[in-house]
Amino acid sequence: MAVQERVFIAGAGPVGLVAAANLVRQGVPVTVFEAGATLSEESRASTFHPPTLDMLDTLGAAEPLIAQGLKAPAFQYRSRQHGVLAQFDFATIADVTAHPYRVQSEQSKLTRILLDRLRGHSDFAIEFDSPVTGVTQHDDAVEIVIERDGKSERRSSRWVIGADGARSEVRRALGIEFEGFTWPERFLVVSTPFDFHSVIPNLVSVSYVADPQRWYFLLRIPGLWRVMFLIKPDESDELALSREFAQSLLATIVPGVSNYEIAHVTLYKVHQRVAKTFRLGRAFLAGDAAHINNPLGGMGMNGGIHDAINLTDRLARVWRGTAPESELDRYDRQRRLVTLETIQTQTIQNKKNLESAGPEFKESLQRIAADPARTYDYLLRVSMVASLRRAGELG
Ligand SMILES: Cc1cc2nc3c(=O)[nH]c(=O)nc-3n(C[C@H](O)[C@H](O)[C@H](O)COP(=O)(O)OP(=O)(O)OC[C@H]3O[C@@H](n4cnc5c(N)ncnc54)[C@H](O)[C@@H]3O)c2cc1C
């Protein structure tokens, strides 16, 4: 079988398309295979962190994303009992980023922006309705199987990136374990056009509300607020997904305000899992195919985009012959360790903090907020600058 001089990418989510854009930008031809008939419309990630925006800027995608989203220069922690516990402002880390704010915008906006920019480029091809179902490694090539129109088609290229999401077929075909656990609780996202600013004083666009009974957080995106609630293990999916239940949860936010207009209700299972390796021969895993975590802190897609840039910068150098293939092992070493050490640890801690809502949490936040050096370090951590620096140190 003829080997195509291209990189194959499974999955046209945010991670697959960032990988494609960064390879094409550096002169590496790419074909993306997407299982769906179109790009996904699913409403999932909606927070882009400062260093992610810096990366998207090099792809020409930050400006249009910001134009379609909204800037969140600060975030706050509250508790149901005490109101605002602490507020943090990204201007504090303006010396390390050109984007000292979060951008609130759906991930489906980013994928459309990237595809629009890539379309028509001679080094770029995308094939929809083309799920990748098999991967076989050879010495100098990798062969994939695509299911199309009820038939299996085989294609070969030099490298393949599995960016095909949490249920990755690439990961399965490579036999890579996805180690970790699934939380017994689930997370419910209720979207409403209700203007919380009009009833909650000093509310900012990202606000986490701690509570030992049922924490929630409020996150504004253009035209809507997304409210995420914890769903307890003994509450059924049917109950959680009913409009009445969503109304009853929303009614706990502001005393006297009820009967909200509800745009969407979505229930998610939540996992903490990391693939045993991010590289096997000529195949790589990136994004949710490589790691999944709870959405508190908005680190899943952001971490996946950081994977995509780390990997494709190296792959471009290997492609051009300016770096040896061993360079690619650094991707696994850096990104897998950072995922375990920082992203998994931080998101698990974020969940515990919201659940505890105890005096220690309040005091620890207030200690950070009162000390400029601690505030600076804390913001480097939550905005994921620290995890990128840590990856760089790993060599
Ligand atoms: C409620 C919620 C809120 C979240 N909020 C945030 C947030 O604010 N910030 C953040 O950073 N993260 C957040 N996340 C996580 C984020 O959504 C994911 O980390 C992100 O979607 C991962 O991107 P991806 O490209 O790796 O995978 P996906 O977005 O899952 O994309 C995978 C793509 O591959 C395609 N595909 C699947 N199988 C195949 C196959 N066999 N062959 C070819 N194509 C295939 C799919 O159709 C899809 O298009 C949130 C998640 C949830 C559930």
Ligand as a Chemical Component Dictionary entry (heavy atoms), coordinates in Angstrom:
data_LIG
# 
_chem_comp.id                   LIG 
_chem_comp.type                 NON-POLYMER 
_chem_comp.pdbx_formal_charge   0 
_chem_comp.three_letter_code    LIG 
# 
loop_
_chem_comp_atom.comp_id 
_chem_comp_atom.atom_id 
_chem_comp_atom.alt_atom_id 
_chem_comp_atom.type_symbol 
_chem_comp_atom.charge 
_chem_comp_atom.model_Cartn_x 
_chem_comp_atom.model_Cartn_y 
_chem_comp_atom.model_Cartn_z 
_chem_comp_atom.pdbx_ordinal 
LIG C1  C1  C 0 -19.850 19.971 30.878 1  
LIG C2  C2  C 0 -18.439 20.061 30.441 2  
LIG C3  C3  C 0 -17.800 21.277 30.546 3  
LIG C4  C4  C 0 -16.469 21.363 30.169 4  
LIG N1  N1  N 0 -15.862 22.575 30.312 5  
LIG C5  C5  C 0 -14.554 22.686 29.997 6  
LIG C6  C6  C 0 -13.922 23.970 30.046 7  
LIG O1  O1  O 0 -14.539 24.988 30.359 8  
LIG N2  N2  N 0 -12.609 24.029 29.704 9  
LIG C7  C7  C 0 -11.913 22.918 29.313 10 
LIG O2  O2  O 0 -10.697 23.045 29.057 11 
LIG N3  N3  N 0 -12.507 21.718 29.178 12 
LIG C8  C8  C 0 -13.812 21.565 29.500 13 
LIG N4  N4  N 0 -14.439 20.371 29.321 14 
LIG C9  C9  C 0 -13.718 19.247 28.688 15 
LIG C10 C10 C 0 -13.684 19.399 27.162 16 
LIG O3  O3  O 0 -14.998 19.442 26.644 17 
LIG C11 C11 C 0 -12.898 18.276 26.509 18 
LIG O4  O4  O 0 -11.665 18.151 27.201 19 
LIG C12 C12 C 0 -12.644 18.577 25.023 20 
LIG O5  O5  O 0 -13.826 18.444 24.273 21 
LIG C13 C13 C 0 -11.595 17.605 24.462 22 
LIG O6  O6  O 0 -11.385 17.876 23.104 23 
LIG P1  P1  P 0 -10.927 16.708 22.119 24 
LIG O7  O7  O 0 -10.727 17.357 20.797 25 
LIG O8  O8  O 0 -9.805  15.948 22.729 26 
LIG O9  O9  O 0 -12.138 15.676 22.085 27 
LIG P2  P2  P 0 -13.652 15.900 21.580 28 
LIG O10 O10 O 0 -14.077 17.297 21.788 29 
LIG O11 O11 O 0 -14.441 14.810 22.206 30 
LIG O12 O12 O 0 -13.547 15.656 20.001 31 
LIG C14 C14 C 0 -13.305 14.368 19.492 32 
LIG C15 C15 C 0 -13.742 14.355 18.029 33 
LIG O13 O13 O 0 -13.409 13.072 17.483 34 
LIG C16 C16 C 0 -14.531 12.535 16.791 35 
LIG N5  N5  N 0 -14.395 11.071 16.852 36 
LIG C17 C17 C 0 -14.783 10.244 17.852 37 
LIG N6  N6  N 0 -14.434 8.975  17.547 38 
LIG C18 C18 C 0 -13.820 9.023  16.338 39 
LIG C19 C19 C 0 -13.198 8.032  15.511 40 
LIG N7  N7  N 0 -13.166 6.739  15.869 41 
LIG N8  N8  N 0 -12.656 8.415  14.343 42 
LIG C20 C20 C 0 -12.674 9.732  13.957 43 
LIG N9  N9  N 0 -13.255 10.706 14.709 44 
LIG C21 C21 C 0 -13.793 10.352 15.899 45 
LIG C22 C22 C 0 -15.735 13.097 17.507 46 
LIG O14 O14 O 0 -16.877 13.094 16.655 47 
LIG C23 C23 C 0 -15.253 14.512 17.841 48 
LIG O15 O15 O 0 -15.492 15.400 16.788 49 
LIG C24 C24 C 0 -15.778 20.235 29.671 50 
LIG C25 C25 C 0 -16.441 19.022 29.527 51 
LIG C26 C26 C 0 -17.757 18.932 29.918 52 
LIG C27 C27 C 0 -18.455 17.623 29.776 53 
# 
loop_
_chem_comp_bond.comp_id 
_chem_comp_bond.atom_id_1 
_chem_comp_bond.atom_id_2 
_chem_comp_bond.value_order 
_chem_comp_bond.pdbx_ordinal 
LIG C1  C2  SING 1  
LIG C2  C3  SING 2  
LIG C2  C26 DOUB 3  
LIG C3  C4  DOUB 4  
LIG C4  N1  SING 5  
LIG C4  C24 SING 6  
LIG N1  C5  DOUB 7  
LIG C5  C6  SING 8  
LIG C5  C8  SING 9  
LIG C6  O1  DOUB 10 
LIG C6  N2  SING 11 
LIG N2  C7  SING 12 
LIG C7  O2  DOUB 13 
LIG C7  N3  SING 14 
LIG N3  C8  DOUB 15 
LIG C8  N4  SING 16 
LIG N4  C9  SING 17 
LIG N4  C24 SING 18 
LIG C9  C10 SING 19 
LIG C10 O3  SING 20 
LIG C10 C11 SING 21 
LIG C11 O4  SING 22 
LIG C11 C12 SING 23 
LIG C12 O5  SING 24 
LIG C12 C13 SING 25 
LIG C13 O6  SING 26 
LIG O6  P1  SING 27 
LIG P1  O7  DOUB 28 
LIG P1  O8  SING 29 
LIG P1  O9  SING 30 
LIG O9  P2  SING 31 
LIG P2  O10 DOUB 32 
LIG P2  O11 SING 33 
LIG P2  O12 SING 34 
LIG O12 C14 SING 35 
LIG C14 C15 SING 36 
LIG C15 O13 SING 37 
LIG C15 C23 SING 38 
LIG O13 C16 SING 39 
LIG C16 N5  SING 40 
LIG C16 C22 SING 41 
LIG N5  C17 SING 42 
LIG N5  C21 SING 43 
LIG C17 N6  DOUB 44 
LIG N6  C18 SING 45 
LIG C18 C19 SING 46 
LIG C18 C21 DOUB 47 
LIG C19 N7  SING 48 
LIG C19 N8  DOUB 49 
LIG N8  C20 SING 50 
LIG C20 N9  DOUB 51 
LIG N9  C21 SING 52 
LIG C22 O14 SING 53 
LIG C22 C23 SING 54 
LIG C23 O15 SING 55 
LIG C24 C25 DOUB 56 
LIG C25 C26 SING 57 
LIG C26 C27 SING 58 
# 
